[in-house]
Structure formats: C-alpha cells, structure tokens
Amino acid sequence: MLAKKILTITLLSLFTLWGFAQDEHPTKDHDDHATHETQHEEGDHPTDEAKHEGEAHADTHQPGDGHHTEKYVASEAILHHILDTHDWEIVEFGDTHIKLALPYFFYSSQDGFVFAANKEALKDKGYSLSHEKIVYGDAHHGDSHGHEGDHEKGPMIIDLSITKTSLQMIMIGLLLTIVFIAVAGAYSRREGEAPSGMQSFMEPIIVFIRDEVAKPYLGDKTMAFLPYLLTLFFFIWFANLFGLMPFNSNIAGNISVTAALAVMTFILTQVNGSKDHWKHVFNTPGVPWWLKFGIPLMPIVEFIGLFTKPFALAVRLFANITAGHFMVLGLISLIFIMGSVDEVPGVNTTGAFGIMPISVLFTIVIFMLEMIVAIIQPYIFTLLTAVFIGMAMESHDDHH
C-alpha cells in the first residue's frame, strides 16, 4: 500500500515537472521583440548591458560542423512561467506553440472602449503589446507614434482584458460553485443521513473552519462571517492546487490577486469595527496624553497598523507560493544550463544527464513541500482574517 502511494506521488510529481518544463524557452517572437525594443530605446549603438543581453540570446556557433544552438537563459524562462500574460501557452514543440489566444478589451482615452480578438486585430486598431502592457502605436519604437525622440504622451489606457490569471480565477470560481451546489443538494436530499461522496470529503473541512478557526475569535458572530471565511479558504486552496498542476496558472503567485483578497479582508474588518476599536486607534487607553495629542505618536502607529496587517496577509501568501515555484523552476533549469555548457568545445562535464537525477530528486522534495504549503497558507490566511475581524469587533475596557 505504501509503495503504491509513493509511486503515485512520484508519477504526479514527474507529470507536474513536465508541465513546468513546457516554458523552458521563451518564444522567438518575445526574444526578437525584446532585442528590437532595446535597440530602439538605446539608439543604434547598444550599451554594454544590451550587448550582454544580446549575447545571452545569440546562437552559439561551433566551428567545423555548422551547428547552431540557442543558449538557455534561466531567468527569462522562470519569469515567462511566473508572470501573467494575455495568452495562455499550453505546450511547446520546437517552434510550434500551442496556446489559447485570449481577446483584448480595454478603455482608451482616445478611442473609448476597444475590443480586439487577437494580436493582429490589436495591431490593426493601432495598438500593440510592450512587456504584456497594451500601448498605443508600435511597441518596437521609442514612443507612442513610432518616432524616436518625440515625447508626445499617448492616450491613457485601462486594460480590462481577460488574462491567464483572471481566466484561471473564473474557472476556479465556477468549479467551487459547482462543488458547493452539489454538496448543498446532497444535504437536502440526505437530511439526517450519513454523508457520502463529495459531501463526506467537504464536511470535515467545513466543520473544522467553523469550530477551530471562526468560533474562537468571532463567537456568536461566526455564522455571519463563515461564508466569507469558507470562500477564502477554498478559493486559495484550490488555486494553490491547480497552480501545481501542468497547464495551469499560478494564481496565488500573482501579488495583485493576494492584494485583492487582503483588501477585501481590510474592508470587512474596518466596516465591522466597534466603537472601542476606533477609540483604541485614535485614543489608546493607558497611554500618556502627550503621546496621543501633544506628539501624536500612538495614533500614527495604530493607524499604520490598520494597513500593515492586510499588507502582511498579501505578501505572506504571495511570497510563500512564488518561492516554491522559483525553486522548482530553478532546479529544472539546472538541467538545461548544464546541457548548454556541455555543448561548448573543450569543456569536460557530465552535462544534463549528470545533473538530472539530482535536480529531479530535489524537485520532487520541493514539490511535496509545496503541496503542504498549498494547504497551510489558506489556513493561515483564513485564521488571521478571523482574528483581525474578531479583534475589530471586540469591546475593550479602559484598563486594557
């Protein structure tokens, strides 16, 4: 039984590694675009930094055999996988890229609301992409009108497009809706009976969040906030699990997503703050008057504390999830880095096959740690949310 479990985990880990490896090389268009843009921004004479960047992407020529190999750039491969994009790249076979082209929808102060089905349609409407940001004119040139040295400001653009991250959020939201509707239906049909199927899986988790996370800090207000706490927990948990699977986006590794979750917690906390909560912020009991009114040190500290709590929530979730992905991708990149070194004449190295067993072994270990972090982080985020809301609603006596 134990051997089956180990085999299952190993196969799942290797399958996930294969999914991560699909982004091992940035696309040629991306490289050409970055080089072209750098040359136009810096002029006809590139700087030493631009030359170094160009050398990183240049083909390596080996005399005598006419063989050309593209040098692997680990930093770009990792960022290409981590960052949000307007296209969802699924798999890559050589020069063939299978991707889901997402439409563009944005507001321009010049043209109003603009919709473009793909990059060609976007270009036809006079816009283009620069580092995944929609800009007016040709992104390969130095300004919005394609003339170097002309600093005329382009139109204001508010991007409302569905990106890889936002599409993944919609998919997880729909999945959670389907799961909870099915569980609620099971309770209606099997009232008074023992849970079964999905109901038996979800019930212990829901009861745990209610009894061990919400009740100790929210008391008789538990049921009022339980839907929000359950939504937080299951959304973050499912997002983390999907982020570990091939062909999926890493939602919690996007600071915008974690910040949005933290902002919702911040708003909910302050809206439900009691009179004593605000008194504690602006007129802290037990503090000398001159620290509150003469030199208002304590009110400033307490006011800043209102924002540092949700800030810590956002950064903690983002940093923990992103760090694991960086480590996994970094270990996988060692294989391709050593493989490129092996192609240099006169260098005696074990190359990709020598480092592969070590990289795969450590990657599986990190991946298993990520699976643990994937359940711990939603628990911590939900627990601290309950703590912050409970503290804000609590009534304090002056001597506290």
RANOR-V902425 format. One record per backbone hydrogen bond with DSSP energy under -0.5 kcal/mol. CO is the residue of the C=O (numbers start at 1). NH is the residue of the N-H. If there is no record, write none. Layout:
CO	NH
CO	NH
This chain:
1	5
2	6
3	7
4	8
5	9
6	10
7	11
8	12
9	13
10	14
11	15
12	16
13	17
14	18
15	19
16	20
17	21
19	22
20	23
21	24
27	31
28	32
29	33
30	34
31	35
32	36
33	37
34	38
35	39
36	40
37	41
38	42
39	43
44	46
47	51
48	52
49	53
50	54
51	55
52	56
53	57
54	58
58	71
59	61
60	62
60	69
61	63
62	65
62	66
62	67
67	62
69	60
72	74
73	77
74	78
75	79
76	80
77	81
78	82
79	83
85	164
86	102
87	89
88	100
91	98
92	94
93	96
95	97
96	93
96	98
97	99
98	90
98	91
99	101
100	88
100	102
103	162
104	116
105	160
106	108
106	114
107	158
108	112
112	108
114	106
116	104
118	122
119	123
120	124
121	125
122	127
123	126
126	137
128	135
130	133
133	130
135	128
137	139
138	141
143	146
146	148
147	150
149	151
156	109
157	159
158	107
158	160
161	163
163	167
164	168
165	169
166	170
167	171
168	172
169	173
170	174
171	175
172	176
173	177
174	178
175	179
176	180
177	181
178	182
179	183
180	184
181	185
182	186
183	187
184	188
185	189
186	190
188	191
190	193
196	199
197	200
197	201
198	202
199	203
200	204
201	205
202	206
203	207
204	208
205	209
206	210
207	211
208	212
208	213
209	213
209	214
210	215
214	217
214	218
215	219
218	221
219	222
221	224
221	225
222	225
222	226
223	227
225	229
226	230
227	231
228	232
229	233
230	234
231	235
232	236
233	237
234	238
235	239
236	240
237	241
238	242
239	243
240	244
241	244
242	245
245	248
249	251
250	253
251	254
253	255
254	257
254	258
255	259
256	260
257	261
258	262
259	263
260	264
261	265
262	266
263	267
264	268
265	269
266	270
267	271
268	272
270	273
274	278
275	279
276	280
277	281
278	282
279	283
284	287
288	291
288	292
289	292
289	293
289	294
290	295
291	298
294	296
295	297
296	300
297	301
298	302
299	303
300	304
301	305
302	306
303	306
303	307
304	307
304	308
305	309
306	310
307	311
308	312
309	313
310	314
311	315
312	316
313	317
314	318
315	319
316	320
317	321
318	322
319	323
320	324
321	325
322	326
323	327
324	328
325	329
326	330
327	331
328	332
329	333
330	334
331	335
332	335
332	336
333	337
334	338
335	339
336	340
337	341
338	342
340	343
341	344
344	347
346	348
347	349
350	354
351	355
352	356
353	357
355	359
356	360
357	361
358	362
359	363
360	364
361	365
362	366
363	367
364	368
365	369
366	370
367	371
368	372
369	373
370	374
371	375
372	375
372	376
373	377
375	379
376	380
377	381
378	382
379	383
380	384
381	385
382	386
383	387
384	388
385	389
386	390
387	391
388	392
389	393
390	394
392	274
397	400
